[in-house]
Structure formats: structure tokens, C-alpha cells
Amino acid sequence: MAQKLLTSAHLLEIFMPYRSDEARMIDVLHKAVALDFYRGVELGIFFDKTNRKEVRRVLEENHLNGTTFATPYVKDQKLGLSDLDEGKRRKAVDLVKELANYAADTGYTNFGVPSGDDPGPVFRGLAKNVLAESMVEIANHCKTLGLNLTLEPLDRYVFKKQLIGPIEESMVWFAPIHEECPNAYIHWDSAHEALGGMDLMKSLEVTAPFLAQFHLCNAIVDPSHPCFGDLHMDVGEGPDFETEGFLTPALGAEILKKAASYDKPAGVKDTYVSVEVLGHPGDNLWLKERNAREFLAKCFELAGMSIK
């Protein structure tokens, strides 16, 4: 192995029903830390300064890496970093930079942003140029804050239909951005690649020079299935973790081994991996967390890797 991968908890996604309740999310953080399993956490933006201070304290005292995402907040405002309307794009960039300030104050390391909707083939090239302009401005702002900026390619043609999707094309587009802004990286996701019909190992190979962290995410890839798409579905329960999705512990282990076989990009201290499952109102959210944690542990075990 060229590098050791570290475990992360995608608490924002599992406990999504709590997103607007900062005190409850801090309680979730405390409980997750007490599990003594995770080396990193993925949380939302904390708008209250006292809460930001508490999250920062927890991260620092427990030597945890912190990640957050601008994505839900940008979508809440119906904005996009690749919007061809300059006024709307400017609002999106300004919002993301404000969120980056909060992220840095919270003690996070990685700050993720969305590419925006695909406008179709006629305007796609222009939208990619506009997004590159947004990325450079935000990455430079993040640099002053000590943050890494991450972008997560999604699928373009199947479900989410985002601008940045097909991985080989995306990495050709992204390489000049990373060269200009070395603190800009890629956040990889197994479900997006599977839904896009990409060979997962080839996708990791192409992404490796820019990879800062990644998600093991399950999905049903059969378009005729009523639950088809990027729904951040469950990974099942141990010991077998059987679902109708494509992701199994054996495949997860192969993904871990492939990612670990590459050197980390310059500027990435450690590469973190989490299992992404979405919590819904009424769900037993801590059961979802346990299943995701046990799935991740099984993947590490099958890969012959230590989680410590």
C-alpha cells in the first residue's frame, strides 16, 4: 500500500433530519466520538459561533479531521456555481465563500462544493468555463483560511444530471484548476461512478492524482427498478450486508485496496473514507450509523487493513 486510509463518519447524511438543529448535531458528534472508531467526521455548517467553537474543540481534542459541504445550502437557495446568469453565479460564489468562513472557524479541513446542473450540450462548455472561474476564486479564498476545496463528480446523464460527471472528461477539466490552485481536490463517490456506467477501478485510477477523500455509497443501478438512482440507500445489516444495490463488502474492500495503492496528492495529509447513507425522518438513525460503521469495518477487514 502506498498510503493508509482513515475512517470517517458521514454524520451530516445519516442524521440529515437534524441538520437545522445544531445542538442536536453536536450531541451526535459527541456520541460518535465516544465510539472510538472514526478518525474523521463529516458535518454540516454551524451558524452559531458558540456551536462552532464547541465543534472545533471536539475535533482538536480528539485529533479528528473535519469535512463539511456547501451543497445543501447552495441548493436551498436555488443557486449554482456554474450558472450562466452572472448575477446568480455571483450570489452563489459569495454564499459559498461565506460558508467557507464558517467552515474554517469550526476547524474543518475539507470544504466541498457542487458543480451545478448540466445545461445540456449546447451550453456545457461555457458552463464548465464559468464553474472553473468560480472554483479558482473559491479555492483561493479557502487557501487564506487553511481549507482544502473539494468537488464531487456526480452522474450527468442518469439521475442527478450534474455538470461535472463523466470521470475522464472531468479530470481533464479539473487538472488545470488543481495546477493553479493546489488546495483544490476531488471527492470520489462509488454510487455516482456506478450509475454512470464507469468501471470503478479505472475511475479511481483516473482520479488518484487529485483524490482527497471518498464515499462508499450504495445504489440500485437497474433503471427499471422503482428505487433506481442515487438515493444514498442503506448498505444492509451484518453479517452479510445483502441489499438490491451493487455495493458489497467485497467490492468495498477492492475499492479500499485500489485507493490505498496510490500515493496521496501533495497537500493531502490523510485520505478519509466514509459510508454514505441518508437518514429520513422516523428512521432509527443510530441503527443506520451502526450498520454503516459495521459495513466499513467489514470492508477494512476484507481488505486486510487496520482501522487504527
SVG drawing of the C-alpha trace seen along z (x, -y; Angstrom):
<svg xmlns="http://www.w3.org/2000/svg" viewBox="-41 -40 45 53">
<polyline fill="none" stroke="black" stroke-width="0.4" points="0.0,0.0 1.2,-3.5 -0.9,-5.0 -3.1,-4.2 -6.8,-5.1 -8.6,-6.5 -12.2,-6.1 -14.7,-8.9 -18.4,-9.2 -20.8,-11.0 -22.9,-12.3 -24.5,-15.0 -26.1,-12.5 -27.1,-9.9 -28.5,-12.5 -29.9,-14.7 -33.3,-15.2 -31.2,-17.0 -29.4,-19.3 -31.1,-22.5 -30.8,-21.6 -27.2,-22.5 -27.4,-21.4 -28.7,-18.0 -26.0,-17.6 -23.3,-18.5 -24.8,-15.7 -24.5,-13.4 -20.8,-14.4 -20.1,-13.6 -21.7,-10.2 -19.9,-9.4 -16.5,-10.3 -17.3,-8.1 -17.5,-5.1 -13.7,-5.3 -13.9,-4.1 -13.8,-7.2 -10.7,-9.3 -12.8,-11.9 -16.3,-13.3 -18.5,-15.0 -20.9,-17.5 -22.9,-20.5 -22.3,-24.2 -22.7,-25.6 -24.0,-29.2 -23.9,-29.8 -20.4,-30.9 -20.7,-29.2 -21.5,-25.9 -18.6,-26.4 -16.3,-26.8 -17.6,-23.6 -17.2,-21.5 -13.7,-22.9 -12.8,-21.9 -14.1,-18.4 -12.2,-18.0 -8.9,-19.3 -9.0,-17.4 -9.8,-14.1 -7.5,-14.7 -10.3,-14.4 -10.4,-15.5 -13.5,-17.6 -15.3,-17.9 -18.3,-19.9 -20.2,-20.6 -21.7,-23.7 -24.0,-21.6 -27.3,-21.5 -27.1,-25.2 -26.4,-26.2 -29.3,-24.1 -31.6,-25.5 -31.1,-28.9 -31.5,-27.5 -28.1,-28.8 -25.3,-27.3 -21.6,-27.9 -21.9,-27.2 -25.0,-29.4 -24.7,-31.3 -26.6,-34.1 -23.7,-36.1 -25.8,-37.7 -27.0,-34.3 -23.5,-32.9 -22.1,-35.8 -24.6,-35.2 -23.6,-31.5 -19.9,-32.3 -20.4,-34.9 -22.6,-32.4 -20.0,-29.6 -17.2,-31.9 -19.3,-32.9 -19.9,-29.2 -16.1,-28.6 -15.5,-31.2 -17.8,-29.3 -16.1,-26.1 -12.7,-27.4 -13.9,-28.8 -15.3,-25.4 -11.9,-23.8 -12.8,-21.8 -10.1,-20.7 -12.1,-19.9 -14.9,-22.0 -17.0,-20.5 -18.9,-22.3 -21.3,-21.2 -20.8,-21.7 -24.4,-22.6 -26.9,-21.3 -25.8,-20.2 -27.3,-22.8 -27.1,-20.4 -24.6,-20.0 -25.0,-23.5 -24.1,-25.4 -22.0,-22.7 -18.6,-24.1 -19.5,-27.6 -20.8,-26.3 -17.6,-24.4 -15.6,-27.6 -17.8,-29.5 -17.5,-26.8 -13.7,-26.8 -13.8,-30.5 -15.9,-30.0 -13.6,-27.2 -10.4,-29.2 -11.9,-32.1 -13.3,-29.9 -10.1,-27.8 -8.0,-31.0 -10.3,-32.1 -10.1,-28.7 -6.3,-28.9 -6.3,-32.0 -8.5,-30.1 -6.3,-26.9 -9.1,-24.9 -8.9,-22.3 -11.6,-22.7 -13.2,-19.5 -15.5,-18.9 -17.6,-15.7 -18.3,-14.5 -21.8,-13.1 -23.6,-11.5 -24.5,-13.7 -27.0,-11.6 -28.7,-9.2 -30.1,-10.6 -28.5,-13.8 -27.6,-15.1 -24.9,-17.4 -22.4,-19.4 -19.3,-17.5 -19.9,-13.8 -18.0,-11.6 -14.8,-11.0 -12.2,-11.0 -13.6,-14.2 -13.9,-15.7 -10.3,-15.1 -9.1,-16.6 -11.2,-19.7 -10.1,-19.7 -6.3,-19.3 -5.6,-22.9 -7.7,-24.1 -5.6,-21.9 -2.4,-23.2 -3.4,-26.8 -4.9,-26.0 -3.1,-23.1 -5.6,-23.1 -8.4,-22.0 -9.1,-18.3 -11.7,-15.7 -14.1,-13.9 -15.0,-10.5 -18.2,-8.5 -18.8,-4.9 -22.5,-5.3 -22.1,-8.2 -19.5,-6.2 -21.6,-3.0 -24.7,-4.9 -22.6,-6.5 -21.6,-3.1 -17.9,-3.6 -15.5,-0.8 -14.9,-1.7 -11.2,-0.7 -10.5,-2.7 -12.3,-5.6 -10.1,-5.6 -7.0,-5.3 -8.0,-8.5 -9.0,-10.3 -6.0,-9.3 -3.8,-12.4 -6.5,-14.6 -8.2,-12.4 -8.6,-13.9 -11.4,-11.6 -14.2,-9.3 -17.5,-7.8 -18.6,-4.2 -22.2,-4.7 -24.7,-2.0 -27.3,-2.3 -29.6,-0.3 -28.3,-0.7 -31.1,1.1 -33.2,-1.7 -36.3,0.5 -36.2,0.8 -38.6,-1.6 -35.7,-2.5 -33.2,-3.2 -30.8,-6.1 -28.5,-7.9 -30.7,-7.7 -27.9,-7.1 -29.5,-3.8 -28.7,-1.6 -25.9,1.0 -27.8,3.7 -27.1,5.3 -24.3,7.7 -23.0,10.2 -24.0,10.4 -25.0,6.9 -27.3,8.1 -29.2,5.4 -30.5,5.0 -27.8,2.5 -24.4,3.0 -22.2,2.3 -21.0,5.3 -18.3,5.5 -16.1,7.5 -16.4,4.7 -15.9,2.1 -12.7,3.9 -11.5,3.8 -12.1,0.1 -10.2,-0.5 -7.2,1.5 -7.2,-0.3 -7.4,-3.8 -4.6,-2.9 -2.4,-1.7 -1.8,-5.3 0.3,-8.0 -1.6,-10.8 -1.7,-14.1 0.6,-16.8 -1.1,-18.8 -3.4,-15.9 -2.3,-14.8 -4.6,-11.8 -7.2,-10.3 -10.6,-9.6 -13.3,-7.2 -16.9,-7.1 -20.1,-5.1 -22.8,-7.5 -26.3,-6.6 -29.2,-9.0 -31.3,-9.2 -35.0,-10.1 -37.5,-11.4 -38.7,-8.5 -35.7,-6.3 -33.7,-4.7 -30.7,-6.9 -28.3,-5.3 -29.1,-1.9 -28.2,-3.4 -24.9,-4.7 -24.1,-1.3 -24.8,0.5 -22.7,-1.9 -19.9,-1.6 -20.0,2.2 -20.1,2.2 -17.0,0.0 -15.2,2.2 -16.0,5.3 -14.6,3.6 -11.4,2.8 -11.2,6.4 -11.6,7.9 -9.0,5.5 -6.6,6.6 -6.3,3.1 -6.3,1.8 -8.8,-0.9 -6.4,-2.2"/>
</svg>
